Protein backbone atom coordinates (compact mmCIF):
# COMPACT_ATOMS: atom_id res chain seq x y z
CA UNK A 1 0.00 0.00 0.00
CA UNK A 2 1.19 3.51 -0.78
CA UNK A 3 0.82 6.20 1.85
CA UNK A 4 1.82 9.82 1.45
CA UNK A 5 1.17 12.81 3.58
CA UNK A 6 2.24 16.41 3.55
CA UNK A 7 1.80 19.16 6.09
CA UNK A 8 2.46 22.83 5.61
CA UNK A 9 2.76 25.32 8.40
CA UNK A 10 2.99 29.10 8.36
CA UNK A 11 3.34 31.18 11.49
CA UNK A 12 2.23 34.79 11.20
CA UNK A 13 3.45 37.03 14.00
CA UNK A 14 3.00 40.58 15.15
CA UNK A 15 6.28 42.39 15.81
CA UNK A 16 5.92 44.81 18.70
CA UNK A 17 8.30 47.31 17.06
CA UNK A 18 6.03 48.18 14.12
CA UNK A 19 2.65 49.87 14.12
CA UNK A 20 2.24 50.83 10.43
CA UNK A 21 1.37 48.65 7.44
CA UNK A 22 4.08 48.59 5.33
CA UNK A 23 -0.14 27.80 -21.75
CA UNK A 24 -0.74 25.70 -18.74
CA UNK A 25 -4.15 24.93 -17.28
CA UNK A 26 -5.03 26.69 -14.05
CA UNK A 27 -4.66 23.38 -12.23
CA UNK A 28 -1.15 22.85 -13.61
CA UNK A 29 -0.18 26.43 -12.77
CA UNK A 30 -1.05 25.63 -9.17
CA UNK A 31 1.45 22.77 -9.09
CA UNK A 32 4.09 24.68 -11.04
CA UNK A 33 4.91 26.98 -8.12
CA UNK A 34 5.53 23.89 -5.97
CA UNK A 35 7.84 22.40 -8.59
CA UNK A 36 9.76 25.68 -8.75
CA UNK A 37 10.16 25.56 -4.97
CA UNK A 38 11.38 21.97 -5.27
CA UNK A 39 13.99 23.03 -7.84
CA UNK A 40 15.31 25.61 -5.38
CA UNK A 41 15.53 22.96 -2.67
CA UNK A 42 17.49 20.64 -4.96
CA UNK A 43 20.05 23.39 -5.57
CA UNK A 44 20.68 23.64 -1.84
CA UNK A 45 20.38 19.91 -1.04
CA UNK A 46 21.30 17.98 -4.21
CA UNK A 47 22.12 14.71 -2.42
CA UNK A 48 19.37 14.63 0.20
CA UNK A 49 16.09 12.78 0.09
CA UNK A 50 13.34 15.36 -0.44
CA UNK A 51 9.55 15.05 -0.43
CA UNK A 52 7.15 17.97 -0.94
CA UNK A 53 3.55 18.58 -1.96
CA UNK A 54 3.38 21.09 -4.85
CA UNK A 55 -0.40 21.24 -4.49
CA UNK A 56 -0.06 21.80 -0.75
CA UNK A 57 2.43 24.63 -1.27
CA UNK A 58 0.07 26.29 -3.76
CA UNK A 59 -2.81 25.94 -1.31
CA UNK A 60 -0.99 27.55 1.60
CA UNK A 61 0.28 30.40 -0.58
CA UNK A 62 -3.28 30.80 -1.85
CA UNK A 63 -4.53 31.16 1.71
CA UNK A 64 -1.92 33.87 2.33
CA UNK A 65 -2.69 35.55 -0.99
CA UNK A 66 -6.32 36.03 0.06
CA UNK A 67 -5.10 38.10 3.00
CA UNK A 68 -2.31 40.02 1.28
CA UNK A 69 -2.40 43.55 -0.08
CA UNK A 70 -0.07 45.99 -1.84
CA UNK A 71 3.39 44.78 -2.89
CA UNK A 72 3.06 41.62 -0.80
CA UNK A 73 0.02 40.62 -2.84
CA UNK A 74 1.75 41.61 -6.09
CA UNK A 75 4.75 39.36 -5.37
CA UNK A 76 2.52 36.39 -4.58
CA UNK A 77 0.43 36.99 -7.71
CA UNK A 78 3.50 37.38 -9.95
CA UNK A 79 5.18 34.18 -8.79
CA UNK A 80 1.99 32.11 -8.62
CA UNK A 81 0.85 33.53 -11.97
CA UNK A 82 -2.81 33.89 -11.12
CA UNK A 83 -4.89 36.57 -9.44
CA UNK A 84 -6.70 36.44 -6.11
CA UNK A 85 -9.92 35.72 -8.02
CA UNK A 86 -8.04 33.09 -10.02
CA UNK A 87 -6.72 31.32 -6.94
CA UNK A 88 -10.24 30.85 -5.62
CA UNK A 89 -11.55 29.44 -8.87
CA UNK A 90 -8.47 27.27 -9.39
CA UNK A 91 -8.05 25.66 -6.01
CA UNK A 92 -11.74 25.22 -5.26
CA UNK A 93 -12.24 23.39 -8.56
CA UNK A 94 -9.05 21.35 -8.20
CA UNK A 95 -9.69 20.31 -4.61
CA UNK A 96 -13.21 19.19 -5.50
CA UNK A 97 -11.85 16.99 -8.31
CA UNK A 98 -8.99 15.58 -6.24
CA UNK A 99 -11.11 14.48 -3.28
CA UNK A 100 -13.96 13.17 -5.45
CA UNK A 101 -15.11 9.64 -4.62
CA UNK A 102 -14.72 8.85 -8.32
CA UNK A 103 -10.96 8.60 -7.69
CA UNK A 104 -11.35 5.39 -5.60
CA UNK A 105 -7.93 6.15 -4.08
CA UNK A 106 -8.19 8.07 -0.80
CA UNK A 107 -7.18 11.73 -0.91
CA UNK A 108 -7.84 14.10 1.97
CA UNK A 109 -7.09 17.83 1.90
CA UNK A 110 -7.51 19.83 5.08
CA UNK A 111 -6.80 23.48 5.82
CA UNK A 112 -7.05 25.34 9.10
CA UNK A 113 -6.32 28.75 10.57
CA UNK A 114 -5.40 28.91 14.25
CA UNK A 115 -5.90 32.47 15.48
CA UNK A 116 -5.02 34.15 18.74
CA UNK A 117 -8.11 34.51 20.87
CA UNK A 118 -9.50 38.00 20.43
CA UNK A 119 -7.78 38.74 17.11
CA UNK A 120 -10.20 40.69 14.93
CA UNK A 121 -9.98 39.25 11.42
CA UNK A 122 -11.52 40.74 8.28
CA UNK A 123 -14.80 39.01 7.39
CA UNK A 124 -13.97 38.60 3.64
CA UNK A 125 -10.72 36.77 4.50
CA UNK A 126 -12.49 34.33 6.80
CA UNK A 127 -15.42 33.75 4.44
CA UNK A 128 -13.29 33.30 1.31
CA UNK A 129 -10.97 30.83 3.03
CA UNK A 130 -13.99 28.88 4.17
CA UNK A 131 -15.49 28.90 0.67
CA UNK A 132 -12.31 28.14 -1.29
CA UNK A 133 -10.37 25.94 1.13
CA UNK A 134 -13.15 24.67 3.44
CA UNK A 135 -10.88 26.24 6.03
CA UNK A 136 -11.96 26.31 9.64
CA UNK A 137 -10.82 29.02 12.06
CA UNK A 138 -9.92 27.91 15.57
CA UNK A 139 -9.12 30.24 18.47
CA UNK A 140 -6.10 29.33 20.61
CA UNK A 141 -4.10 30.93 23.40
CA UNK A 142 -0.57 31.25 21.99
CA UNK A 143 0.68 32.51 25.35
CA UNK A 144 0.29 28.91 26.52
CA UNK A 145 2.76 27.43 24.02
CA UNK A 146 2.31 23.82 25.12
CA UNK A 147 -1.47 23.84 24.90
CA UNK A 148 -1.43 25.74 21.59
CA UNK A 149 1.04 23.33 19.96
CA UNK A 150 -0.90 20.33 21.33
CA UNK A 151 -4.11 21.68 19.80
CA UNK A 152 -2.49 22.18 16.40
CA UNK A 153 -0.73 18.79 16.47
CA UNK A 154 -3.92 16.96 17.46
CA UNK A 155 -5.73 18.53 14.50
CA UNK A 156 -2.90 17.47 12.19
CA UNK A 157 -2.83 13.94 13.62
CA UNK A 158 -6.56 13.55 13.01
CA UNK A 159 -6.34 14.84 9.42
CA UNK A 160 -3.45 12.50 8.50
CA UNK A 161 -4.85 9.37 10.13
CA UNK A 162 -2.07 9.44 12.71
CA UNK A 163 0.80 9.48 10.23
CA UNK A 164 2.04 12.81 11.60
CA UNK A 165 1.56 13.28 15.29
CA UNK A 166 3.82 16.30 15.69
CA UNK A 167 3.96 19.17 13.23
CA UNK A 168 5.20 21.92 15.53
CA UNK A 169 6.84 22.15 18.93
CA UNK A 170 6.13 24.72 21.65
CA UNK A 171 9.35 26.49 20.66
CA UNK A 172 7.92 27.23 17.19
CA UNK A 173 5.38 29.53 18.82
CA UNK A 174 6.35 32.97 20.08
CA UNK A 175 4.07 33.42 23.07
CA UNK A 176 4.19 37.21 22.79
CA UNK A 177 4.07 37.72 19.03
CA UNK A 178 2.35 34.81 17.25
CA UNK A 179 -1.08 35.81 15.97
CA UNK A 180 -1.94 33.18 13.34
CA UNK A 181 -0.86 29.68 12.36
CA UNK A 182 -2.00 28.46 8.93
CA UNK A 183 -1.93 24.72 8.27
CA UNK A 184 -2.44 22.69 5.09
CA UNK A 185 -2.53 18.89 5.17
CA UNK A 186 -2.64 16.55 2.17
CA UNK A 187 -3.10 12.81 2.72
CA UNK A 188 -3.07 10.11 0.06
CA UNK A 189 -3.53 6.36 0.23
CA UNK A 190 -3.57 4.37 -2.98
CA UNK A 191 -3.40 0.76 -4.14
CA UNK A 192 -1.47 -0.10 -7.28
CA UNK A 193 -3.60 -1.01 -10.29
CA UNK A 194 -1.13 -3.84 -10.90
CA UNK A 195 0.10 -4.96 -7.49
CA UNK A 196 3.56 -6.26 -6.73
CA UNK A 197 3.54 -9.80 -5.32
CA UNK A 198 5.33 -10.06 -1.93
CA UNK A 199 7.08 -13.30 -2.94
CA UNK A 200 8.89 -11.37 -5.69
CA UNK A 201 10.35 -8.84 -3.25
CA UNK A 202 14.06 -9.49 -2.78
CA UNK A 203 17.04 -7.54 -1.48
CA UNK A 204 19.02 -5.87 -4.23
CA UNK A 205 21.67 -3.20 -4.44
CA UNK A 206 20.71 0.49 -4.49
CA UNK A 207 23.61 2.78 -5.39
CA UNK A 208 23.24 6.07 -3.51
CA UNK A 209 24.20 9.52 -4.75
CA UNK A 210 27.23 9.40 -2.45
CA UNK A 211 28.50 6.32 -4.27
CA UNK A 212 27.73 3.99 -1.38
CA UNK A 213 25.74 0.83 -2.19
CA UNK A 214 23.10 -0.52 0.16
CA UNK A 215 21.01 -3.67 0.20
CA UNK A 216 17.30 -2.80 0.21
CA UNK A 217 14.05 -4.72 -0.48
CA UNK A 218 13.09 -4.31 -4.13
CA UNK A 219 9.59 -4.85 -5.53
CA UNK A 220 9.39 -6.65 -8.87
CA UNK A 221 6.77 -7.42 -11.50
CA UNK A 222 6.42 -7.97 -15.23
CA UNK A 223 3.39 -6.14 -16.61
CA UNK A 224 2.12 -3.56 -19.08
CA UNK A 225 3.16 0.00 -18.23
CA UNK A 226 3.34 3.27 -20.12
CA UNK A 227 6.95 4.38 -20.43
CA UNK A 228 9.37 6.36 -22.57
CA UNK A 229 12.79 7.95 -22.88
CA UNK A 230 13.49 11.65 -23.18
CA UNK A 231 16.30 14.15 -22.75
CA UNK A 232 17.03 17.60 -21.41
CA UNK A 233 17.97 20.38 -23.89
CA UNK A 234 21.64 19.56 -23.26
CA UNK A 235 21.12 15.90 -24.18
CA UNK A 236 21.05 14.26 -20.77
CA UNK A 237 18.82 11.23 -21.25
CA UNK A 238 16.41 9.79 -18.72
CA UNK A 239 13.73 7.10 -18.65
CA UNK A 240 10.16 7.61 -17.46
CA UNK A 241 7.50 5.15 -16.34
CA UNK A 242 3.91 5.56 -15.14
CA UNK A 243 2.64 3.30 -12.34
CA UNK A 244 -1.15 3.86 -12.08
CA UNK A 245 -3.15 3.42 -8.90
CA UNK A 246 -6.27 1.29 -8.98
CA UNK A 247 -8.65 4.22 -9.39
CA UNK A 248 -6.69 5.19 -12.55
CA UNK A 249 -7.11 8.93 -11.90
CA UNK A 250 -3.85 9.10 -9.94
CA UNK A 251 -0.44 7.80 -10.99
CA UNK A 252 3.11 7.67 -9.76
CA UNK A 253 5.61 8.82 -12.36
CA UNK A 254 9.28 7.91 -11.97
CA UNK A 255 12.13 9.57 -13.85
CA UNK A 256 15.53 7.87 -13.80
CA UNK A 257 18.70 9.11 -15.53
CA UNK A 258 19.76 6.67 -18.25
CA UNK A 259 23.42 6.94 -17.28
CA UNK A 260 24.40 6.17 -13.70
CA UNK A 261 26.89 9.05 -13.86
CA UNK A 262 24.13 11.64 -14.46
CA UNK A 263 23.05 13.24 -11.14
CA UNK A 264 19.41 14.01 -10.47
CA UNK A 265 20.35 17.66 -9.98
CA UNK A 266 21.19 17.84 -13.70
CA UNK A 267 17.75 16.55 -14.70
CA UNK A 268 15.33 18.13 -12.21
CA UNK A 269 15.77 21.82 -13.26
CA UNK A 270 14.34 20.88 -16.67
CA UNK A 271 11.15 19.34 -15.26
CA UNK A 272 7.98 21.42 -15.02
CA UNK A 273 4.26 20.74 -15.27
CA UNK A 274 4.60 21.35 -19.00
CA UNK A 275 7.33 18.69 -19.18
CA UNK A 276 5.17 16.22 -17.28
CA UNK A 277 2.25 16.93 -19.61
CA UNK A 278 4.49 16.09 -22.57
CA UNK A 279 5.39 12.77 -20.93
CA UNK A 280 1.71 11.91 -20.49
CA UNK A 281 0.89 12.48 -24.15
CA UNK A 282 3.90 10.66 -25.58
CA UNK A 283 4.58 7.62 -23.37
CA UNK A 284 3.63 4.29 -24.94
CA UNK A 285 2.43 1.10 -23.30
CA UNK A 286 4.85 -1.82 -23.23
CA UNK A 287 5.44 -5.01 -21.32
CA UNK A 288 8.18 -4.09 -18.87
CA UNK A 289 9.94 -5.78 -15.98
CA UNK A 290 9.86 -3.18 -13.20
CA UNK A 291 12.14 -3.31 -10.17
CA UNK A 292 11.42 -0.59 -7.61
CA UNK A 293 12.68 -0.03 -4.05
CA UNK A 294 10.31 -0.60 -1.16
CA UNK A 295 10.99 2.53 0.83
CA UNK A 296 9.94 5.14 3.33
CA UNK A 297 11.13 8.73 3.13
CA UNK A 298 10.45 11.54 5.58
CA UNK A 299 11.42 15.16 5.04
CA UNK A 300 10.95 18.43 6.90
CA UNK A 301 11.58 21.37 4.61
CA UNK A 302 11.92 25.07 5.35
CA UNK A 303 10.30 26.90 2.43
CA UNK A 304 11.31 30.44 3.36
CA UNK A 305 14.57 30.69 1.37
CA UNK A 306 13.21 28.93 -1.76
CA UNK A 307 10.20 31.28 -1.85
CA UNK A 308 12.41 34.34 -1.36
CA UNK A 309 14.65 33.14 -4.21
CA UNK A 310 11.57 33.00 -6.46
CA UNK A 311 10.60 36.58 -5.60
CA UNK A 312 8.19 36.20 -2.67
CA UNK A 313 10.14 38.32 -0.20
CA UNK A 314 8.11 41.06 1.45
CA UNK A 315 5.78 38.79 3.40
CA UNK A 316 8.75 37.68 5.54
CA UNK A 317 9.90 41.24 6.34
CA UNK A 318 8.28 42.91 9.39
CA UNK A 319 8.69 46.38 7.88
CA UNK A 320 7.34 45.43 4.43
CA UNK A 321 4.72 42.69 4.83
CA UNK A 322 1.15 43.79 4.15
CA UNK A 323 -1.61 41.47 5.31
CA UNK A 324 -4.20 44.20 5.78
CA UNK A 325 -6.88 41.93 4.33
CA UNK A 326 -6.41 39.52 7.25
CA UNK A 327 -6.66 42.17 9.95
CA UNK A 328 -6.43 45.95 10.06
CA UNK A 329 -5.81 46.14 13.79
CA UNK A 330 -2.27 44.75 13.79
CA UNK A 331 0.70 44.48 11.39
CA UNK A 332 1.47 40.88 10.45
CA UNK A 333 4.32 39.10 8.69
CA UNK A 334 5.19 35.44 8.06
CA UNK A 335 7.88 34.26 10.45
CA UNK A 336 8.10 30.62 9.32
CA UNK A 337 6.74 28.48 6.54
CA UNK A 338 7.74 24.83 6.36
CA UNK A 339 6.45 21.45 5.26
CA UNK A 340 6.62 17.96 6.67
CA UNK A 341 6.08 15.14 4.21
CA UNK A 342 6.35 11.37 4.24
CA UNK A 343 5.96 8.61 1.69
CA UNK A 344 5.79 4.84 2.11
CA UNK A 345 5.91 2.60 -0.97
CA UNK A 346 5.22 -1.13 -0.68
CA UNK A 347 3.86 -4.11 -2.63
CA UNK A 348 0.23 -3.01 -2.31
CA UNK A 349 0.64 0.66 -3.15
CA UNK A 350 1.53 4.05 -1.68
CA UNK A 351 0.67 5.78 1.54
CA UNK A 352 1.55 9.39 2.06
CA UNK A 353 0.54 12.36 3.95
CA UNK A 354 2.71 15.41 2.27
CA UNK A 355 10.61 26.07 -17.93
CA UNK A 356 12.08 24.05 -20.55
CA UNK A 357 9.98 21.36 -22.12
CA UNK A 358 11.55 18.00 -22.78
CA UNK A 359 10.06 16.25 -25.78
CA UNK A 360 9.81 12.48 -25.94
CA UNK A 361 11.20 10.86 -29.03
CA UNK A 362 10.50 7.55 -30.70
CA UNK A 363 13.19 5.52 -28.99
CA UNK A 364 12.55 2.04 -27.61
CA UNK A 365 12.36 1.73 -23.85
CA UNK A 366 14.43 -1.02 -22.31
CA UNK A 367 12.55 -4.23 -21.42
CA UNK A 368 13.73 -3.67 -17.82
CA UNK A 369 13.05 -0.56 -15.72
CA UNK A 370 15.38 -1.00 -12.75
CA UNK A 371 15.29 1.74 -10.13
CA UNK A 372 18.60 0.93 -8.45
CA UNK A 373 20.02 4.45 -8.20
CA UNK A 374 18.76 7.99 -7.40
CA UNK A 375 15.38 8.84 -8.93
CA UNK A 376 12.67 11.49 -8.86
CA UNK A 377 8.98 10.65 -8.43
CA UNK A 378 5.65 12.44 -8.84
CA UNK A 379 2.16 11.59 -7.57
CA UNK A 380 -0.14 13.19 -10.15
CA UNK A 381 -3.91 13.64 -10.34
CA UNK A 382 -4.29 13.06 -14.07
CA UNK A 383 -7.70 14.67 -14.79
CA UNK A 384 -6.48 18.05 -13.49
CA UNK A 385 -2.72 17.70 -13.93
CA UNK A 386 -2.23 18.65 -10.26
CA UNK A 387 0.96 17.25 -8.72
CA UNK A 388 0.04 16.12 -5.21
CA UNK A 389 3.54 15.02 -4.23
CA UNK A 390 7.03 14.90 -5.67
CA UNK A 391 10.42 13.99 -4.34
CA UNK A 392 13.93 12.83 -5.00
CA UNK A 393 15.40 9.70 -3.44
CA UNK A 394 19.20 9.74 -3.28
CA UNK A 395 19.82 7.21 -0.53
CA UNK A 396 18.04 4.29 1.09
ZIZI-V443171 format. One record per residue. N is the residue number from 1. RES is the residue in one letter. PHI is phi in radians with two decimals (none if undefined). OMEGA is omega as a letter, one per 40 degrees, with the letter a starting at -180 (999 if undefined). Layout:
N,RES,PHI,OMEGA ; N,RES,PHI,OMEGA
//
This chain:
1,X,none,i ; 2,X,-1.78,i ; 3,X,-2.21,i ; 4,X,-2.47,i ; 5,X,-2.44,i ; 6,X,-2.49,i ; 7,X,-2.32,i ; 8,X,-2.04,a ; 9,X,-2.38,i ; 10,X,-2.29,i ; 11,X,-1.80,i ; 12,X,-1.94,a ; 13,X,-2.10,i ; 14,X,-1.87,i ; 15,X,-1.40,a ; 16,X,-1.27,a ; 17,X,-1.56,a ; 18,X,-2.18,i ; 19,X,-2.18,a ; 20,X,-1.95,i ; 21,X,-1.36,i ; 22,X,-1.63,999 ; 23,X,none,i ; 24,X,-1.59,i ; 25,X,-1.23,i ; 26,X,-1.04,a ; 27,X,-1.11,a ; 28,X,-1.22,i ; 29,X,-1.02,i ; 30,X,-1.04,i ; 31,X,-1.33,a ; 32,X,-1.09,i ; 33,X,-1.10,i ; 34,X,-1.16,i ; 35,X,-1.18,i ; 36,X,-1.10,i ; 37,X,-1.08,i ; 38,X,-1.04,i ; 39,X,-1.04,i ; 40,X,-1.15,i ; 41,X,-1.13,a ; 42,X,-1.11,i ; 43,X,-1.04,a ; 44,X,-1.45,a ; 45,X,-2.37,a ; 46,X,-1.13,a ; 47,X,-1.94,i ; 48,X,-1.57,i ; 49,X,-1.36,a ; 50,X,-2.29,i ; 51,X,-2.45,i ; 52,X,-2.42,i ; 53,X,-2.01,i ; 54,X,-0.97,i ; 55,X,-1.17,i ; 56,X,-1.15,i ; 57,X,-1.08,i ; 58,X,-1.08,a ; 59,X,-1.15,a ; 60,X,-1.16,i ; 61,X,-1.13,i ; 62,X,-1.13,i ; 63,X,-1.09,i ; 64,X,-1.19,a ; 65,X,-1.07,i ; 66,X,-1.11,a ; 67,X,-1.82,a ; 68,X,-1.54,i ; 69,X,-2.54,i ; 70,X,1.05,a ; 71,X,-1.17,i ; 72,X,-1.05,i ; 73,X,-1.12,a ; 74,X,-1.08,i ; 75,X,-1.12,i ; 76,X,-1.09,a ; 77,X,-1.15,a ; 78,X,-1.12,a ; 79,X,-1.28,a ; 80,X,-1.35,i ; 81,X,1.21,i ; 82,X,-2.63,a ; 83,X,-1.35,i ; 84,X,-1.05,i ; 85,X,-1.13,i ; 86,X,-1.14,a ; 87,X,-1.11,i ; 88,X,-1.13,i ; 89,X,-1.08,a ; 90,X,-1.09,a ; 91,X,-1.29,i ; 92,X,-1.13,i ; 93,X,-1.14,a ; 94,X,-1.15,a ; 95,X,-1.06,i ; 96,X,-1.08,a ; 97,X,-1.22,a ; 98,X,-1.18,a ; 99,X,-1.60,a ; 100,X,-1.03,i ; 101,X,-1.16,i ; 102,X,-1.10,a ; 103,X,-1.21,a ; 104,X,1.23,i ; 105,X,-1.23,a ; 106,X,-1.54,i ; 107,X,-2.26,i ; 108,X,-2.15,i ; 109,X,-2.15,a ; 110,X,-2.32,i ; 111,X,-2.26,i ; 112,X,-2.63,i ; 113,X,-2.05,i ; 114,X,-1.79,a ; 115,X,-2.00,i ; 116,X,-1.08,i ; 117,X,-0.95,i ; 118,X,1.65,i ; 119,X,-1.20,a ; 120,X,-1.56,a ; 121,X,-1.70,i ; 122,X,-1.19,a ; 123,X,-1.03,i ; 124,X,-1.05,i ; 125,X,-1.12,a ; 126,X,-1.14,a ; 127,X,-1.21,a ; 128,X,-1.23,i ; 129,X,-1.13,i ; 130,X,-1.19,a ; 131,X,-1.23,a ; 132,X,-1.39,a ; 133,X,-1.90,a ; 134,X,0.84,a ; 135,X,-1.60,i ; 136,X,-1.56,i ; 137,X,-1.95,a ; 138,X,-2.09,i ; 139,X,-1.55,i ; 140,X,-2.39,i ; 141,X,-1.76,a ; 142,X,-1.21,i ; 143,X,-1.19,i ; 144,X,-1.69,a ; 145,X,-1.06,a ; 146,X,-1.15,a ; 147,X,-1.16,a ; 148,X,-1.11,a ; 149,X,-1.16,i ; 150,X,-1.09,a ; 151,X,-1.12,i ; 152,X,-1.16,a ; 153,X,-1.15,i ; 154,X,-1.16,i ; 155,X,-1.07,a ; 156,X,-1.12,i ; 157,X,-1.05,i ; 158,X,-1.14,a ; 159,X,-1.28,a ; 160,X,-1.91,i ; 161,X,0.94,i ; 162,X,1.45,a ; 163,X,-1.21,i ; 164,X,-2.15,a ; 165,X,-1.83,i ; 166,X,-2.57,i ; 167,X,-1.60,a ; 168,X,-2.26,i ; 169,X,-1.91,i ; 170,X,-0.95,a ; 171,X,-1.20,i ; 172,X,-1.32,a ; 173,X,-1.80,i ; 174,X,-1.57,a ; 175,X,-1.04,a ; 176,X,-1.58,a ; 177,X,-1.99,a ; 178,X,-1.13,i ; 179,X,-2.02,a ; 180,X,-2.45,i ; 181,X,-2.24,i ; 182,X,-1.81,a ; 183,X,-2.25,i ; 184,X,-2.16,i ; 185,X,-2.22,i ; 186,X,-2.17,a ; 187,X,-2.22,a ; 188,X,-2.40,i ; 189,X,-2.41,a ; 190,X,-2.40,i ; 191,X,-1.72,i ; 192,X,-1.08,i ; 193,X,-1.13,i ; 194,X,-2.01,a ; 195,X,-1.35,i ; 196,X,-1.50,a ; 197,X,-1.39,a ; 198,X,-0.97,a ; 199,X,-1.17,i ; 200,X,-1.57,i ; 201,X,-1.34,a ; 202,X,-2.42,i ; 203,X,-1.31,i ; 204,X,-2.38,a ; 205,X,-1.52,i ; 206,X,-1.98,a ; 207,X,-1.65,a ; 208,X,-1.25,i ; 209,X,-1.11,i ; 210,X,-1.48,i ; 211,X,1.52,a ; 212,X,-1.60,i ; 213,X,-1.44,i ; 214,X,-2.48,i ; 215,X,-1.60,a ; 216,X,-2.32,i ; 217,X,-1.14,i ; 218,X,-2.07,i ; 219,X,-1.36,a ; 220,X,-2.57,i ; 221,X,-2.85,i ; 222,X,-1.88,a ; 223,X,-2.81,i ; 224,X,-1.52,i ; 225,X,-2.41,i ; 226,X,-1.44,a ; 227,X,-2.65,a ; 228,X,-3.04,i ; 229,X,-2.30,a ; 230,X,-2.50,a ; 231,X,-2.51,i ; 232,X,-1.40,i ; 233,X,-1.02,i ; 234,X,-1.75,i ; 235,X,1.11,i ; 236,X,-1.70,a ; 237,X,-1.53,i ; 238,X,-2.63,a ; 239,X,-1.71,a ; 240,X,-2.31,i ; 241,X,-2.47,i ; 242,X,-1.92,i ; 243,X,-1.95,a ; 244,X,-1.33,i ; 245,X,-1.54,a ; 246,X,-1.15,i ; 247,X,-1.36,i ; 248,X,1.23,i ; 249,X,-1.44,a ; 250,X,-2.14,a ; 251,X,-2.36,i ; 252,X,-1.74,i ; 253,X,-1.91,i ; 254,X,-2.13,i ; 255,X,-2.03,a ; 256,X,-2.36,i ; 257,X,-0.94,a ; 258,X,-1.12,i ; 259,X,-1.66,a ; 260,X,-1.13,a ; 261,X,-1.48,a ; 262,X,-1.50,i ; 263,X,-1.32,i ; 264,X,-1.02,a ; 265,X,-1.12,i ; 266,X,-1.53,a ; 267,X,-1.66,a ; 268,X,-0.99,a ; 269,X,-1.04,a ; 270,X,-1.68,a ; 271,X,-1.79,i ; 272,X,-2.43,i ; 273,X,-1.10,i ; 274,X,-1.17,i ; 275,X,-1.07,a ; 276,X,-1.08,i ; 277,X,-1.07,i ; 278,X,-1.17,i ; 279,X,-1.06,a ; 280,X,-1.11,a ; 281,X,-1.55,a ; 282,X,-2.06,i ; 283,X,-1.08,i ; 284,X,-2.13,a ; 285,X,-1.45,i ; 286,X,-2.53,i ; 287,X,-1.45,a ; 288,X,-2.32,i ; 289,X,-1.55,a ; 290,X,-1.79,i ; 291,X,-2.19,a ; 292,X,-2.35,i ; 293,X,-1.11,i ; 294,X,-1.53,a ; 295,X,-2.60,i ; 296,X,-2.26,i ; 297,X,-2.32,i ; 298,X,-2.20,a ; 299,X,-2.50,i ; 300,X,-1.98,a ; 301,X,-2.21,i ; 302,X,-1.46,a ; 303,X,-1.68,a ; 304,X,-1.08,a ; 305,X,-1.13,i ; 306,X,-1.03,i ; 307,X,-1.18,i ; 308,X,-1.13,i ; 309,X,-1.12,i ; 310,X,-1.48,i ; 311,X,2.00,i ; 312,X,-1.63,a ; 313,X,-2.02,a ; 314,X,-1.09,a ; 315,X,-1.15,i ; 316,X,-1.60,a ; 317,X,-1.73,a ; 318,X,-0.96,a ; 319,X,-1.49,a ; 320,X,-2.08,a ; 321,X,-1.05,a ; 322,X,-2.31,i ; 323,X,-2.05,a ; 324,X,-1.11,i ; 325,X,-1.47,i ; 326,X,-1.57,i ; 327,X,-2.68,i ; 328,X,-1.83,a ; 329,X,-1.63,a ; 330,X,-2.53,i ; 331,X,-1.59,a ; 332,X,-1.98,i ; 333,X,-2.54,a ; 334,X,-1.52,a ; 335,X,-1.57,a ; 336,X,-2.53,i ; 337,X,-2.55,a ; 338,X,-2.52,a ; 339,X,-2.30,i ; 340,X,-1.98,a ; 341,X,-2.48,a ; 342,X,-2.59,i ; 343,X,-2.39,i ; 344,X,-2.21,i ; 345,X,-2.07,a ; 346,X,-2.45,a ; 347,X,-1.04,a ; 348,X,-1.37,a ; 349,X,2.89,a ; 350,X,-2.23,i ; 351,X,-2.22,a ; 352,X,-2.65,i ; 353,X,-2.31,i ; 354,X,-2.15,999 ; 355,X,none,a ; 356,X,-1.65,i ; 357,X,-1.63,i ; 358,X,-1.68,a ; 359,X,-1.83,i ; 360,X,-1.27,i ; 361,X,-2.06,a ; 362,X,-1.40,i ; 363,X,-2.30,a ; 364,X,-1.11,i ; 365,X,-1.37,i ; 366,X,-1.18,i ; 367,X,-1.17,i ; 368,X,-2.01,i ; 369,X,-2.11,a ; 370,X,-1.84,a ; 371,X,-1.65,a ; 372,X,-2.02,i ; 373,X,-2.70,a ; 374,X,-0.86,a ; 375,X,-2.55,i ; 376,X,-2.05,a ; 377,X,-2.26,i ; 378,X,-2.40,i ; 379,X,-1.88,a ; 380,X,-2.10,i ; 381,X,-1.53,a ; 382,X,-1.15,a ; 383,X,-1.05,a ; 384,X,-1.81,a ; 385,X,1.44,a ; 386,X,-1.22,i ; 387,X,-1.65,a ; 388,X,-1.29,a ; 389,X,-2.53,i ; 390,X,-2.67,i ; 391,X,-2.97,i ; 392,X,-2.11,i ; 393,X,-2.03,a ; 394,X,-1.86,a ; 395,X,-2.65,i ; 396,X,-2.36,999
//
